[in-house]
Amino acid sequence: MRGNHFAKIAENLESIAELLAEAENGIEDWPSHYDKVRSIKGLGLSTYSKFIYFMGAQVEGFGALILDMRVINAINTGHY
């Protein structure tokens, strides 16, 4: 969590808790679920993927993965 992301996340704990409660039952439509995540300033894919991974959530039938910046960059550039 670089910069002031922690403060921004702390301001939105209720919204994040709601999203994680939704994820606990399995995420069937990742794009629409992640659109809600994206609306929370300071909460990026790296952090959110850690949350859902450690809670054992399923994403479209698969176990969640941690997507840190190295993985995200590799996917975006195709160098993997």
Secondary structure, 3 states (H helix, E strand, C coil): CCCCHHHHHHHCHHHHHHHHHHHHCCECCHHHHHHHHHCCCCCCHHHHHHHHHHCCCEECCEECCCCCHHHHHHHHHCCC
